[in-house]
Amino acid sequence: MAPQRTVLITGCSDHSLGAALALAFHKTGKWRVFASARNPAKLKQATDAGITTVQLDISSQESITASVAAVEKLTGGSLDALVNNAGAAYSLPLLDIDLDKARNLFDLNVFSMLAVTRAYMPLLMKSQSPTGGMLVNHTSAASQTAGSVPFQGVYNASKAAAASFTEGLRLELAPFGIRVINMLTGGVKSTFFDNAPTATLPPGSLYNVAKEAVETAMAGEDTAANGTESSVWADSVVKDLSRPNPAHWVWRGRHATEVRLASLLPVGTLDGVIKKISKIDVLEQKIKEKGLKQE
């Protein structure tokens, strides 16, 4: 029987996508999983499943360094896979965003990913897997032009930056035997939007003409109602990542396939679908009813 491969996953708080991934990797029996989160008290799902947990706040260099030391001790000095999953959302029309909050989101979704990667690279370079070390960056289908969703502009842009960095890392690390994978996820049911700042339009917003509909869209209610079940999504992703030669891009989750195909077609191909999901169609109707549209 082949020895278990080791994988560290960031952002594994209970009922998150990271928790779903940790459970899916663990149940295969082929992976030794290290599930991490900023608050260890929120790792109950992983702990109850018998998964080793690690405290890791990706926004703290001190915490990152301490986690590397802990994993190095647990594995004897190597790591076969790192899954940069931790991140956050921020929902508002781009004209209404708080620029400081937007910058903070980029720090979390982009630069923290790089900080964690850099810290764990020495362990990945010592991977004992026959296929070498593997770096998986969890971006989003929204990182692509065809999947960009209105009122999530800062999030979309941060994930687009993370996807671009991932492509750079893919080529830069290939000579060292590190396989880099971009995980482009569509709509999946989780606590993702629950943990985001309350999505409320400011008093002077242009979008208050359809306030209820827009705030419903910003809260992610479509994904909550219609997204892929997290366990189904995670099982598919783990199957993809466990292949001897996994694809450089992994597309899973609701609408991920449509975004993948639409990325090959003219810009705007999915506008009808995206307008419905984000309630832009309702906004357009309200504007028309109130005669607000400029001729």
NUKOLMAR-86487 format. One record per residue (C-alpha): residue in three letters; x, y, z negated. Coordinates in nm, 3 decimals. Layout:
% NUKOLMAR-86487
REC  aa       u       v       w
REC Ala       X       Y       Z
...
END
This chain:
% NUKOLMAR-86487
REC  aa       u       v       w
REC Met   0.000   0.000   0.000
REC Ala   0.136   0.342   0.097
REC Pro   0.223   0.572  -0.193
REC Gln  -0.014   0.856  -0.269
REC Arg   0.065   1.191  -0.108
REC Thr   0.055   1.497  -0.332
REC Val  -0.158   1.806  -0.269
REC Leu  -0.204   2.131  -0.459
REC Ile  -0.525   2.326  -0.393
REC Thr  -0.578   2.685  -0.507
REC Gly  -0.916   2.824  -0.610
REC Cys  -1.083   2.509  -0.745
REC Ser  -1.329   2.663  -0.991
REC Asp  -1.642   2.456  -1.048
REC His  -1.883   2.432  -0.751
REC Ser  -1.648   2.624  -0.522
REC Leu  -1.518   2.502  -0.188
REC Gly  -1.184   2.434  -0.357
REC Ala  -1.355   2.208  -0.611
REC Ala  -1.528   2.021  -0.328
REC Leu  -1.194   1.972  -0.152
REC Ala  -1.025   1.850  -0.470
REC Leu  -1.299   1.592  -0.529
REC Ala  -1.291   1.479  -0.164
REC Phe  -0.912   1.435  -0.159
REC His  -0.923   1.253  -0.491
REC Lys  -1.190   0.999  -0.398
REC Thr  -0.993   0.877  -0.095
REC Gly  -0.741   0.725  -0.334
REC Lys  -0.466   0.830  -0.091
REC Trp  -0.388   1.165  -0.251
REC Arg  -0.267   1.275  -0.592
REC Val  -0.449   1.604  -0.638
REC Phe  -0.350   1.909  -0.839
REC Ala  -0.653   2.136  -0.869
REC Ser  -0.578   2.492  -0.975
REC Ala  -0.770   2.802  -1.080
REC Arg  -0.709   3.130  -1.257
REC Asn  -0.927   3.016  -1.549
REC Pro  -0.866   2.650  -1.651
REC Ala  -1.201   2.645  -1.833
REC Lys  -1.369   2.656  -1.490
REC Leu  -1.203   2.332  -1.375
REC Lys  -1.451   2.099  -1.547
REC Gln  -1.554   1.918  -1.227
REC Ala  -1.193   1.833  -1.151
REC Thr  -1.113   1.738  -1.509
REC Asp  -1.419   1.512  -1.535
REC Ala  -1.310   1.335  -1.215
REC Gly  -0.967   1.261  -1.363
REC Ile  -0.786   1.515  -1.144
REC Thr  -0.473   1.686  -1.278
REC Thr  -0.532   2.059  -1.324
REC Val  -0.291   2.351  -1.310
REC Gln  -0.341   2.712  -1.419
REC Leu  -0.272   2.941  -1.123
REC Asp  -0.369   3.304  -1.072
REC Ile  -0.264   3.375  -0.713
REC Ser  -0.255   3.749  -0.780
REC Ser   0.011   3.707  -1.050
REC Gln   0.370   3.629  -0.951
REC Glu   0.439   3.513  -1.307
REC Ser   0.151   3.265  -1.287
REC Ile   0.259   3.144  -0.943
REC Thr   0.613   3.080  -1.066
REC Ala   0.488   2.896  -1.374
REC Ser   0.260   2.676  -1.162
REC Val   0.548   2.578  -0.934
REC Ala   0.750   2.469  -1.237
REC Ala   0.454   2.265  -1.364
REC Val   0.396   2.091  -1.030
REC Glu   0.768   2.029  -0.984
REC Lys   0.776   1.852  -1.319
REC Leu   0.465   1.645  -1.235
REC Thr   0.592   1.531  -0.895
REC Gly   0.963   1.502  -0.964
REC Gly   1.045   1.796  -0.739
REC Ser   0.837   1.770  -0.422
REC Leu   0.493   1.845  -0.276
REC Asp   0.339   1.696   0.037
REC Ala   0.062   1.949   0.100
REC Leu  -0.039   2.297  -0.013
REC Val  -0.394   2.416   0.052
REC Asn  -0.425   2.794   0.019
REC Asn  -0.797   2.804  -0.050
REC Ala  -0.843   3.077  -0.311
REC Gly  -0.998   3.400  -0.190
REC Ala  -1.292   3.633  -0.230
REC Ala  -1.572   3.811  -0.046
REC Tyr  -1.673   4.176  -0.020
REC Ser  -2.001   4.265   0.152
REC Leu  -2.089   4.615   0.269
REC Pro  -2.122   4.802   0.599
REC Leu  -1.780   4.931   0.700
REC Leu  -1.899   5.292   0.672
REC Asp  -1.987   5.230   0.305
REC Ile  -1.688   5.035   0.175
REC Asp  -1.470   5.141  -0.117
REC Leu  -1.122   5.161   0.037
REC Asp  -0.949   5.060  -0.287
REC Lys  -1.164   4.748  -0.311
REC Ala  -1.089   4.674   0.054
REC Arg  -0.715   4.699  -0.009
REC Asn  -0.750   4.470  -0.313
REC Leu  -0.930   4.213  -0.100
REC Phe  -0.645   4.215   0.151
REC Asp  -0.400   4.164  -0.135
REC Leu  -0.598   3.862  -0.253
REC Asn  -0.692   3.703   0.081
REC Val  -0.370   3.775   0.270
REC Phe  -0.064   3.872   0.068
REC Ser  -0.134   3.638  -0.226
REC Met  -0.154   3.353   0.026
REC Leu   0.195   3.442   0.145
REC Ala   0.324   3.473  -0.211
REC Val   0.199   3.126  -0.303
REC Thr   0.336   2.978   0.021
REC Arg   0.678   3.127  -0.034
REC Ala   0.692   3.001  -0.393
REC Tyr   0.594   2.644  -0.302
REC Met   0.804   2.616   0.012
REC Pro   1.105   2.456  -0.166
REC Leu   0.876   2.174  -0.287
REC Leu   0.715   2.130   0.055
REC Met   1.061   2.109   0.213
REC Lys   1.129   1.810  -0.012
REC Ser   0.808   1.627   0.085
REC Gln   0.842   1.250   0.076
REC Ser   0.566   1.200   0.334
REC Pro   0.672   1.036   0.664
REC Thr   0.493   1.319   0.846
REC Gly   0.662   1.594   0.644
REC Gly   0.516   1.876   0.439
REC Met   0.182   2.033   0.531
REC Leu   0.063   2.389   0.472
REC Val  -0.312   2.450   0.508
REC Asn  -0.446   2.805   0.505
REC His  -0.820   2.834   0.456
REC Thr  -0.927   3.126   0.671
REC Ser  -1.276   3.136   0.825
REC Ala  -1.467   3.110   1.150
REC Ala  -1.532   3.478   1.078
REC Ser  -1.163   3.545   1.148
REC Gln  -1.245   3.504   1.517
REC Thr  -1.412   3.778   1.723
REC Ala  -1.695   3.543   1.818
REC Gly  -1.766   3.466   1.451
REC Ser  -1.732   3.813   1.304
REC Val  -2.043   3.884   1.095
REC Pro  -2.180   4.235   1.034
REC Phe  -2.160   4.374   0.678
REC Gln  -1.863   4.142   0.608
REC Gly  -1.615   4.356   0.798
REC Val  -1.344   4.376   0.531
REC Tyr  -1.364   4.003   0.467
REC Asn  -1.358   3.928   0.842
REC Ala  -1.053   4.148   0.888
REC Ser  -0.867   3.996   0.593
REC Lys  -0.929   3.647   0.727
REC Ala  -0.823   3.756   1.077
REC Ala  -0.497   3.879   0.924
REC Ala  -0.457   3.552   0.734
REC Ala  -0.520   3.358   1.057
REC Ser  -0.259   3.564   1.239
REC Phe  -0.003   3.506   0.963
REC Thr  -0.088   3.136   0.978
REC Glu  -0.001   3.124   1.348
REC Gly   0.328   3.296   1.275
REC Leu   0.406   3.046   1.001
REC Arg   0.311   2.756   1.229
REC Leu   0.593   2.841   1.468
REC Glu   0.842   2.965   1.212
REC Leu   0.817   2.656   0.991
REC Ala   0.793   2.389   1.263
REC Pro   1.174   2.356   1.295
REC Phe   1.186   2.262   0.926
REC Gly   0.929   1.984   0.961
REC Ile   0.642   2.176   0.799
REC Arg   0.306   2.140   0.976
REC Val   0.088   2.450   0.938
REC Ile  -0.289   2.425   0.977
REC Asn  -0.555   2.694   1.006
REC Met  -0.883   2.583   0.847
REC Leu  -1.165   2.780   1.014
REC Thr  -1.477   2.724   0.806
REC Gly  -1.832   2.817   0.898
REC Gly  -2.129   2.842   0.664
REC Val  -2.101   2.609   0.362
REC Lys  -2.310   2.613   0.045
REC Ser  -2.099   2.712  -0.258
REC Thr  -2.053   2.976  -0.528
REC Phe  -1.867   3.199  -0.279
REC Phe  -2.122   3.481  -0.265
REC Asp  -2.220   3.436  -0.631
REC Asn  -1.868   3.535  -0.733
REC Ala  -1.856   3.841  -0.504
REC Pro  -1.939   4.197  -0.617
REC Thr  -2.312   4.273  -0.607
REC Ala  -2.394   4.375  -0.252
REC Thr  -2.596   4.695  -0.295
REC Leu  -2.618   4.972  -0.038
REC Pro  -2.518   5.317  -0.170
REC Pro  -2.787   5.590  -0.172
REC Gly  -2.657   5.770   0.137
REC Ser  -2.611   5.462   0.355
REC Leu  -2.739   5.469   0.712
REC Tyr  -2.857   5.114   0.656
REC Asn  -3.109   5.194   0.383
REC Val  -3.370   5.211   0.659
REC Ala  -3.368   4.830   0.632
REC Lys  -3.232   4.807   0.277
REC Glu  -3.404   4.485   0.167
REC Ala  -3.314   4.292   0.480
REC Val  -2.952   4.411   0.488
REC Glu  -2.894   4.338   0.119
REC Thr  -3.041   3.991   0.167
REC Ala  -2.793   3.930   0.449
REC Met  -2.501   4.067   0.247
REC Ala  -2.585   3.831  -0.041
REC Gly  -2.531   3.532   0.188
REC Glu  -2.884   3.399   0.156
REC Asp  -2.875   3.243   0.503
REC Thr  -2.570   3.035   0.409
REC Ala  -2.725   2.945   0.074
REC Ala  -3.035   2.815   0.251
REC Asn  -2.890   2.667   0.569
REC Gly  -2.518   2.610   0.517
REC Thr  -2.351   2.271   0.529
REC Glu  -2.346   2.086   0.196
REC Ser  -2.005   2.140   0.038
REC Ser  -1.942   1.769  -0.019
REC Val  -2.019   1.687   0.345
REC Trp  -1.793   1.968   0.463
REC Ala  -1.511   1.866   0.228
REC Asp  -1.526   1.498   0.328
REC Ser  -1.491   1.598   0.694
REC Val  -1.202   1.835   0.624
REC Val  -1.011   1.579   0.416
REC Lys  -1.058   1.320   0.691
REC Asp  -0.916   1.571   0.941
REC Leu  -0.620   1.659   0.720
REC Ser  -0.540   1.297   0.633
REC Arg  -0.475   1.199   0.994
REC Pro  -0.113   1.117   1.086
REC Asn  -0.109   1.411   1.325
REC Pro  -0.381   1.659   1.224
REC Ala  -0.488   1.935   1.462
REC His  -0.340   2.282   1.410
REC Trp  -0.693   2.424   1.383
REC Val  -0.968   2.252   1.182
REC Trp  -1.324   2.369   1.254
REC Arg  -1.592   2.260   1.004
REC Gly  -1.913   2.407   0.859
REC Arg  -2.232   2.550   1.005
REC His  -2.183   2.739   1.333
REC Ala  -1.809   2.659   1.341
REC Thr  -1.845   2.463   1.664
REC Glu  -2.047   2.742   1.824
REC Val  -1.783   2.998   1.729
REC Arg  -1.510   2.773   1.867
REC Leu  -1.687   2.744   2.202
REC Ala  -1.793   3.110   2.214
REC Ser  -1.431   3.213   2.160
REC Leu  -1.369   3.090   2.515
REC Leu  -1.657   3.295   2.657
REC Pro  -1.713   3.671   2.706
REC Val  -1.731   3.884   2.392
REC Gly  -2.090   3.911   2.273
REC Thr  -2.201   3.561   2.370
REC Leu  -2.321   3.485   2.016
REC Asp  -2.462   3.832   1.944
REC Gly  -2.820   3.707   1.940
REC Val  -2.747   3.442   1.679
REC Ile  -2.533   3.673   1.468
REC Lys  -2.791   3.954   1.476
REC Lys  -3.052   3.714   1.339
REC Ile  -2.826   3.580   1.064
REC Ser  -2.716   3.927   0.952
REC Lys  -3.060   4.089   0.993
REC Ile  -2.930   4.331   1.254
REC Asp  -3.244   4.245   1.451
REC Val  -3.456   4.367   1.160
REC Leu  -3.245   4.682   1.133
REC Glu  -3.290   4.754   1.504
REC Gln  -3.666   4.715   1.471
REC Lys  -3.683   4.946   1.166
REC Ile  -3.480   5.210   1.348
REC Lys  -3.711   5.185   1.645
REC Glu  -4.023   5.209   1.427
REC Lys  -3.898   5.518   1.248
REC Gly  -3.773   5.683   1.564
REC Leu  -3.424   5.723   1.425
REC Lys  -3.233   5.601   1.725
REC Gln  -3.058   5.874   1.919
REC Glu  -3.144   5.887   2.291
END
